[in-house]
Amino acid sequence: MKDRFSIENTISKLWDKLDGWLDAIILKLPNFVLALIVIVAFYFIAKGVRNVLQKFLLTKIGQKSIQDIIAKIVFISVLLIGFFVALGVLDLNKVLTSVLAGAGVVGLAIGLALQGTLSNTFGGIVLSFMDNIRINDFIETNDTSGFVSEISLRNVVLRRPDNNYVIIPNSKFIDNSFTNYSLSDRSRITVSCGIAYESNLQKVEDLVLRIISENFDQQKGEAVEFFFTEFGDSSINFITRFWVDLVSTKQEYEAKHKAIKLIKSHFDKEGINIPFPIRTLDFGKNKLQLNVDKEEGSNPGD
């Protein structure tokens, strides 16, 4: 009898509680509807602000990565404002305070757990605002080169000349040096070669300077340079340096390809030899003699 009374009492209390919740929901129903309208309205407001901001940024900022990151930050910020306004409409001030306090604790825990991810995120923001790296730039870093196809909050994506993609985490990319071939339209390249020791050195220098100057335009402040560098094992080596239009390694290869062909062709016409490593035994100058030792104990007539 006592157990029956206890069960009925529990059910009665539960029903009273549910009835109280139902009354509260009915009383708060207009607030729920208004809060829902606020969230939906702020969602469309966030989209509209993002679209307008992107169109405005297109005329002010050249880097698409910066436009995307700013647009995402603004979109999320407007949504958060809408969420807090909705909580205020529901008169959940205590809940709002708890959410803000909990967000701080959760944010600290997430920050400690995701240090690498956050490092990549901040690295992506830093890279997006750097003027010396942009989308479609040709860069070289960590023995990898390619065109920058994407800068996100997590990584940098390079499209290599073989059309394969390399994904580099922002934290690793930003900690290493890189070469950006697209920052300047002109660069100086070096071509090296060697000539035979019997060659006329002044003739070689004049010839190389002439053929490079005639085939590669040098702008104001630029010039073709020529230097003999060393006495090699089988040749006297030299380098020539000159300026070309260069925003990618392909253009460097093309310029060197053209210069090497021109040098070889003109050397052939002028009878200038480009030697390859050889070893010569000069019996006359060194008076090399071949001595045959007699076998020990052999007779002269043997």
C-alpha beads as a LAMMPS data file, in Angstrom:
LAMMPS data file: protein, C-alpha beads

302 atoms
301 bonds

1 atom types
1 bond types

-500.0 500.0 xlo xhi
-500.0 500.0 ylo yhi
-500.0 500.0 zlo zhi

Masses

1 110.0

Atoms # bond

1 1 1 0.000 0.000 0.000
2 1 1 2.886 2.273 0.874
3 1 1 4.682 1.502 -2.403
4 1 1 1.530 2.268 -4.338
5 1 1 1.188 5.599 -2.596
6 1 1 4.839 6.436 -3.319
7 1 1 4.486 5.675 -7.028
8 1 1 1.311 7.745 -7.283
9 1 1 3.008 10.619 -5.469
10 1 1 5.994 10.498 -7.832
11 1 1 3.765 10.425 -10.884
12 1 1 1.750 13.327 -9.488
13 1 1 4.881 15.424 -8.929
14 1 1 6.150 14.567 -12.417
15 1 1 2.838 15.539 -13.958
16 1 1 2.808 18.805 -12.050
17 1 1 6.324 19.516 -13.288
18 1 1 5.414 18.752 -16.885
19 1 1 2.273 20.831 -16.526
20 1 1 4.355 23.727 -15.262
21 1 1 6.741 23.363 -18.199
22 1 1 3.819 23.273 -20.604
23 1 1 2.406 26.467 -19.121
24 1 1 5.841 28.089 -19.365
25 1 1 6.196 27.016 -22.970
26 1 1 2.762 28.392 -23.822
27 1 1 3.588 31.658 -22.080
28 1 1 6.990 31.833 -23.818
29 1 1 5.719 30.662 -27.206
30 1 1 5.627 34.196 -28.684
31 1 1 9.193 34.658 -27.435
32 1 1 10.284 31.350 -29.033
33 1 1 8.741 32.394 -32.349
34 1 1 10.336 35.828 -32.118
35 1 1 13.734 34.301 -31.223
36 1 1 13.473 31.938 -34.196
37 1 1 12.624 34.869 -36.456
38 1 1 15.628 36.767 -35.065
39 1 1 18.014 33.864 -35.786
40 1 1 16.691 33.405 -39.326
41 1 1 16.816 37.162 -39.946
42 1 1 20.395 37.409 -38.698
43 1 1 21.363 34.448 -40.908
44 1 1 20.189 36.277 -44.019
45 1 1 21.679 39.541 -42.735
46 1 1 25.030 37.760 -42.295
47 1 1 24.851 36.394 -45.853
48 1 1 23.951 39.819 -47.232
49 1 1 26.742 41.573 -45.331
50 1 1 29.211 38.909 -46.486
51 1 1 28.206 39.288 -50.143
52 1 1 28.302 43.099 -50.026
53 1 1 31.636 43.021 -48.210
54 1 1 33.133 40.643 -50.782
55 1 1 32.059 42.894 -53.640
56 1 1 33.516 45.897 -51.827
57 1 1 36.737 44.074 -51.027
58 1 1 37.181 43.028 -54.675
59 1 1 37.900 46.649 -55.536
60 1 1 40.127 47.317 -52.524
61 1 1 42.076 44.115 -51.878
62 1 1 43.790 42.114 -54.601
63 1 1 44.262 38.865 -52.690
64 1 1 41.233 36.569 -52.791
65 1 1 42.433 34.718 -49.695
66 1 1 42.124 37.914 -47.626
67 1 1 38.640 38.536 -49.015
68 1 1 37.497 35.018 -48.084
69 1 1 38.914 35.127 -44.548
70 1 1 37.418 38.555 -43.749
71 1 1 34.070 37.477 -45.207
72 1 1 34.016 34.320 -43.063
73 1 1 34.911 36.229 -39.890
74 1 1 32.180 38.815 -40.517
75 1 1 29.602 36.092 -41.313
76 1 1 30.315 34.192 -38.084
77 1 1 30.378 37.404 -36.016
78 1 1 26.920 38.475 -37.269
79 1 1 25.528 34.993 -36.545
80 1 1 26.888 35.146 -32.976
81 1 1 25.264 38.539 -32.464
82 1 1 21.968 37.061 -33.650
83 1 1 22.352 34.124 -31.230
84 1 1 22.868 36.429 -28.244
85 1 1 19.946 38.653 -29.291
86 1 1 17.739 35.537 -29.502
87 1 1 18.748 34.541 -25.958
88 1 1 17.852 38.049 -24.789
89 1 1 14.436 37.797 -26.452
90 1 1 13.827 34.529 -24.566
91 1 1 14.746 36.391 -21.354
92 1 1 17.479 33.883 -20.647
93 1 1 19.931 36.292 -19.071
94 1 1 21.251 33.657 -16.702
95 1 1 21.688 31.234 -19.583
96 1 1 23.488 33.967 -21.532
97 1 1 25.869 34.543 -18.632
98 1 1 26.461 30.800 -18.295
99 1 1 27.077 30.484 -22.049
100 1 1 29.670 33.265 -21.973
101 1 1 31.401 31.786 -18.922
102 1 1 31.303 28.291 -20.399
103 1 1 32.594 29.604 -23.734
104 1 1 35.660 30.961 -21.970
105 1 1 36.424 27.658 -20.268
106 1 1 35.705 25.611 -23.388
107 1 1 37.771 28.023 -25.480
108 1 1 40.741 27.590 -23.147
109 1 1 40.436 23.799 -23.255
110 1 1 40.093 23.767 -27.037
111 1 1 43.054 26.117 -27.367
112 1 1 45.267 23.774 -25.363
113 1 1 44.049 20.690 -27.223
114 1 1 44.317 22.213 -30.690
115 1 1 47.547 24.179 -30.509
116 1 1 48.720 22.882 -33.893
117 1 1 45.405 23.672 -35.591
118 1 1 45.258 27.150 -34.079
119 1 1 48.853 27.723 -35.161
120 1 1 47.855 26.845 -38.725
121 1 1 44.816 29.141 -38.480
122 1 1 46.785 32.170 -37.319
123 1 1 49.459 31.317 -39.866
124 1 1 46.817 31.385 -42.605
125 1 1 45.612 34.803 -41.454
126 1 1 49.192 36.126 -41.433
127 1 1 49.909 34.683 -44.907
128 1 1 46.704 36.153 -46.309
129 1 1 47.790 39.657 -45.340
130 1 1 51.401 39.281 -46.561
131 1 1 52.140 41.272 -49.708
132 1 1 55.009 39.014 -50.786
133 1 1 52.838 35.953 -51.458
134 1 1 49.675 35.978 -53.552
135 1 1 47.435 33.562 -55.405
136 1 1 49.030 32.425 -58.714
137 1 1 52.539 33.420 -57.586
138 1 1 55.283 30.951 -58.453
139 1 1 57.261 30.110 -55.320
140 1 1 59.887 27.620 -54.201
141 1 1 60.160 26.306 -50.634
142 1 1 61.556 23.169 -48.997
143 1 1 62.665 21.690 -52.349
144 1 1 59.109 22.152 -53.654
145 1 1 58.092 24.706 -56.263
146 1 1 54.784 25.586 -57.862
147 1 1 52.002 28.121 -58.314
148 1 1 50.029 29.179 -55.231
149 1 1 46.484 27.958 -55.883
150 1 1 45.001 28.403 -52.397
151 1 1 45.759 30.002 -49.036
152 1 1 43.281 28.763 -46.436
153 1 1 43.084 28.899 -42.654
154 1 1 44.804 25.505 -42.519
155 1 1 47.320 25.187 -45.343
156 1 1 48.935 26.527 -48.498
157 1 1 48.265 24.586 -51.711
158 1 1 50.892 24.642 -54.465
159 1 1 50.290 23.415 -58.019
160 1 1 53.579 22.009 -59.253
161 1 1 54.678 22.251 -62.914
162 1 1 53.773 18.547 -63.331
163 1 1 50.171 19.498 -62.355
164 1 1 50.332 17.675 -59.025
165 1 1 49.337 19.524 -55.862
166 1 1 51.406 19.897 -52.697
167 1 1 49.600 20.777 -49.456
168 1 1 51.796 22.505 -46.844
169 1 1 50.466 23.288 -43.322
170 1 1 50.577 27.016 -42.612
171 1 1 52.648 26.597 -39.440
172 1 1 55.409 24.790 -41.368
173 1 1 55.252 27.092 -44.365
174 1 1 55.499 30.298 -42.365
175 1 1 58.485 29.037 -40.340
176 1 1 60.584 28.362 -43.465
177 1 1 62.035 30.652 -46.085
178 1 1 60.671 30.666 -49.621
179 1 1 61.566 32.209 -52.964
180 1 1 58.846 34.092 -54.822
181 1 1 59.722 34.346 -58.515
182 1 1 56.643 36.457 -59.244
183 1 1 57.509 39.480 -57.117
184 1 1 59.748 40.932 -59.845
185 1 1 59.393 40.755 -63.615
186 1 1 63.147 40.586 -64.256
187 1 1 65.855 38.345 -62.834
188 1 1 69.508 37.645 -63.602
189 1 1 70.534 34.122 -64.570
190 1 1 73.944 32.481 -64.908
191 1 1 75.253 30.157 -67.624
192 1 1 78.611 28.401 -67.113
193 1 1 80.936 26.764 -69.645
194 1 1 84.565 25.773 -70.244
195 1 1 86.988 26.231 -73.125
196 1 1 90.221 24.504 -74.119
197 1 1 93.497 25.843 -72.754
198 1 1 94.774 26.794 -76.208
199 1 1 91.785 29.140 -76.816
200 1 1 92.141 32.894 -77.233
201 1 1 90.561 34.120 -73.991
202 1 1 89.836 37.669 -75.156
203 1 1 88.181 36.361 -78.302
204 1 1 85.986 34.039 -76.233
205 1 1 84.953 36.851 -73.894
206 1 1 84.107 39.259 -76.728
207 1 1 82.158 36.580 -78.609
208 1 1 80.034 35.535 -75.643
209 1 1 79.261 39.142 -74.668
210 1 1 78.211 39.909 -78.224
211 1 1 75.932 36.938 -78.835
212 1 1 74.211 37.268 -75.432
213 1 1 73.696 41.019 -75.840
214 1 1 72.238 40.563 -79.330
215 1 1 69.760 37.877 -78.284
216 1 1 68.711 38.980 -74.780
217 1 1 67.545 42.580 -74.377
218 1 1 69.058 44.306 -71.355
219 1 1 67.108 47.185 -69.843
220 1 1 68.401 50.354 -68.211
221 1 1 70.761 49.526 -65.381
222 1 1 71.232 45.959 -66.648
223 1 1 74.206 44.493 -68.484
224 1 1 75.688 41.223 -69.695
225 1 1 78.599 40.129 -67.501
226 1 1 81.428 37.704 -68.248
227 1 1 83.976 36.221 -65.826
228 1 1 86.616 33.543 -66.125
229 1 1 86.326 31.603 -62.873
230 1 1 89.017 28.905 -62.655
231 1 1 91.634 26.709 -64.266
232 1 1 89.813 23.404 -64.435
233 1 1 91.229 19.913 -64.922
234 1 1 90.721 20.045 -68.692
235 1 1 89.361 23.545 -69.387
236 1 1 89.379 27.198 -68.414
237 1 1 85.911 27.758 -66.987
238 1 1 83.791 30.900 -67.241
239 1 1 80.322 32.198 -66.409
240 1 1 78.134 34.759 -68.125
241 1 1 75.314 36.554 -66.333
242 1 1 72.441 38.430 -67.956
243 1 1 68.892 39.629 -67.260
244 1 1 65.679 38.105 -68.619
245 1 1 61.923 38.278 -68.032
246 1 1 61.415 35.698 -65.306
247 1 1 58.407 34.937 -63.098
248 1 1 58.744 31.136 -63.061
249 1 1 61.490 28.532 -63.317
250 1 1 60.250 27.532 -66.766
251 1 1 61.342 30.885 -68.150
252 1 1 64.747 30.398 -66.531
253 1 1 65.125 27.005 -68.204
254 1 1 64.058 28.472 -71.553
255 1 1 66.602 31.308 -71.310
256 1 1 69.453 28.954 -70.359
257 1 1 68.416 26.550 -73.143
258 1 1 68.592 29.345 -75.716
259 1 1 71.913 30.723 -74.406
260 1 1 73.629 27.314 -74.380
261 1 1 72.566 26.600 -77.960
262 1 1 73.810 30.005 -79.112
263 1 1 77.180 29.638 -77.370
264 1 1 77.734 26.134 -78.732
265 1 1 76.765 27.151 -82.282
266 1 1 79.079 30.176 -82.368
267 1 1 81.952 28.288 -80.755
268 1 1 81.677 25.629 -83.447
269 1 1 81.806 28.271 -86.177
270 1 1 84.851 29.969 -84.622
271 1 1 86.664 26.691 -83.943
272 1 1 86.590 27.169 -80.163
273 1 1 86.763 23.827 -78.437
274 1 1 84.615 22.919 -75.395
275 1 1 86.654 20.022 -73.955
276 1 1 85.506 17.118 -71.884
277 1 1 87.667 15.591 -69.133
278 1 1 90.452 13.447 -70.606
279 1 1 93.770 12.015 -69.425
280 1 1 96.788 12.317 -71.734
281 1 1 100.067 10.452 -71.369
282 1 1 102.841 12.404 -73.141
283 1 1 105.700 9.917 -73.650
284 1 1 107.949 12.489 -75.337
285 1 1 107.960 15.158 -72.649
286 1 1 107.974 12.826 -69.712
287 1 1 110.575 10.419 -71.325
288 1 1 108.584 7.496 -70.073
289 1 1 110.567 4.283 -70.401
290 1 1 109.370 0.792 -69.965
291 1 1 111.838 -1.337 -68.004
292 1 1 111.516 -5.039 -68.014
293 1 1 113.073 -6.647 -65.033
294 1 1 114.899 -9.806 -65.694
295 1 1 113.672 -12.798 -63.955
296 1 1 115.808 -13.692 -60.996
297 1 1 118.355 -16.376 -61.931
298 1 1 117.611 -16.250 -65.683
299 1 1 120.378 -16.630 -68.291
300 1 1 121.205 -13.789 -70.701
301 1 1 120.376 -15.950 -73.653
302 1 1 116.954 -16.883 -72.442

Bonds

1 1 1 2
2 1 2 3
3 1 3 4
4 1 4 5
5 1 5 6
6 1 6 7
7 1 7 8
8 1 8 9
9 1 9 10
10 1 10 11
11 1 11 12
12 1 12 13
13 1 13 14
14 1 14 15
15 1 15 16
16 1 16 17
17 1 17 18
18 1 18 19
19 1 19 20
20 1 20 21
21 1 21 22
22 1 22 23
23 1 23 24
24 1 24 25
25 1 25 26
26 1 26 27
27 1 27 28
28 1 28 29
29 1 29 30
30 1 30 31
31 1 31 32
32 1 32 33
33 1 33 34
34 1 34 35
35 1 35 36
36 1 36 37
37 1 37 38
38 1 38 39
39 1 39 40
40 1 40 41
41 1 41 42
42 1 42 43
43 1 43 44
44 1 44 45
45 1 45 46
46 1 46 47
47 1 47 48
48 1 48 49
49 1 49 50
50 1 50 51
51 1 51 52
52 1 52 53
53 1 53 54
54 1 54 55
55 1 55 56
56 1 56 57
57 1 57 58
58 1 58 59
59 1 59 60
60 1 60 61
61 1 61 62
62 1 62 63
63 1 63 64
64 1 64 65
65 1 65 66
66 1 66 67
67 1 67 68
68 1 68 69
69 1 69 70
70 1 70 71
71 1 71 72
72 1 72 73
73 1 73 74
74 1 74 75
75 1 75 76
76 1 76 77
77 1 77 78
78 1 78 79
79 1 79 80
80 1 80 81
81 1 81 82
82 1 82 83
83 1 83 84
84 1 84 85
85 1 85 86
86 1 86 87
87 1 87 88
88 1 88 89
89 1 89 90
90 1 90 91
91 1 91 92
92 1 92 93
93 1 93 94
94 1 94 95
95 1 95 96
96 1 96 97
97 1 97 98
98 1 98 99
99 1 99 100
100 1 100 101
101 1 101 102
102 1 102 103
103 1 103 104
104 1 104 105
105 1 105 106
106 1 106 107
107 1 107 108
108 1 108 109
109 1 109 110
110 1 110 111
111 1 111 112
112 1 112 113
113 1 113 114
114 1 114 115
115 1 115 116
116 1 116 117
117 1 117 118
118 1 118 119
119 1 119 120
120 1 120 121
121 1 121 122
122 1 122 123
123 1 123 124
124 1 124 125
125 1 125 126
126 1 126 127
127 1 127 128
128 1 128 129
129 1 129 130
130 1 130 131
131 1 131 132
132 1 132 133
133 1 133 134
134 1 134 135
135 1 135 136
136 1 136 137
137 1 137 138
138 1 138 139
139 1 139 140
140 1 140 141
141 1 141 142
142 1 142 143
143 1 143 144
144 1 144 145
145 1 145 146
146 1 146 147
147 1 147 148
148 1 148 149
149 1 149 150
150 1 150 151
151 1 151 152
152 1 152 153
153 1 153 154
154 1 154 155
155 1 155 156
156 1 156 157
157 1 157 158
158 1 158 159
159 1 159 160
160 1 160 161
161 1 161 162
162 1 162 163
163 1 163 164
164 1 164 165
165 1 165 166
166 1 166 167
167 1 167 168
168 1 168 169
169 1 169 170
170 1 170 171
171 1 171 172
172 1 172 173
173 1 173 174
174 1 174 175
175 1 175 176
176 1 176 177
177 1 177 178
178 1 178 179
179 1 179 180
180 1 180 181
181 1 181 182
182 1 182 183
183 1 183 184
184 1 184 185
185 1 185 186
186 1 186 187
187 1 187 188
188 1 188 189
189 1 189 190
190 1 190 191
191 1 191 192
192 1 192 193
193 1 193 194
194 1 194 195
195 1 195 196
196 1 196 197
197 1 197 198
198 1 198 199
199 1 199 200
200 1 200 201
201 1 201 202
202 1 202 203
203 1 203 204
204 1 204 205
205 1 205 206
206 1 206 207
207 1 207 208
208 1 208 209
209 1 209 210
210 1 210 211
211 1 211 212
212 1 212 213
213 1 213 214
214 1 214 215
215 1 215 216
216 1 216 217
217 1 217 218
218 1 218 219
219 1 219 220
220 1 220 221
221 1 221 222
222 1 222 223
223 1 223 224
224 1 224 225
225 1 225 226
226 1 226 227
227 1 227 228
228 1 228 229
229 1 229 230
230 1 230 231
231 1 231 232
232 1 232 233
233 1 233 234
234 1 234 235
235 1 235 236
236 1 236 237
237 1 237 238
238 1 238 239
239 1 239 240
240 1 240 241
241 1 241 242
242 1 242 243
243 1 243 244
244 1 244 245
245 1 245 246
246 1 246 247
247 1 247 248
248 1 248 249
249 1 249 250
250 1 250 251
251 1 251 252
252 1 252 253
253 1 253 254
254 1 254 255
255 1 255 256
256 1 256 257
257 1 257 258
258 1 258 259
259 1 259 260
260 1 260 261
261 1 261 262
262 1 262 263
263 1 263 264
264 1 264 265
265 1 265 266
266 1 266 267
267 1 267 268
268 1 268 269
269 1 269 270
270 1 270 271
271 1 271 272
272 1 272 273
273 1 273 274
274 1 274 275
275 1 275 276
276 1 276 277
277 1 277 278
278 1 278 279
279 1 279 280
280 1 280 281
281 1 281 282
282 1 282 283
283 1 283 284
284 1 284 285
285 1 285 286
286 1 286 287
287 1 287 288
288 1 288 289
289 1 289 290
290 1 290 291
291 1 291 292
292 1 292 293
293 1 293 294
294 1 294 295
295 1 295 296
296 1 296 297
297 1 297 298
298 1 298 299
299 1 299 300
300 1 300 301
301 1 301 302
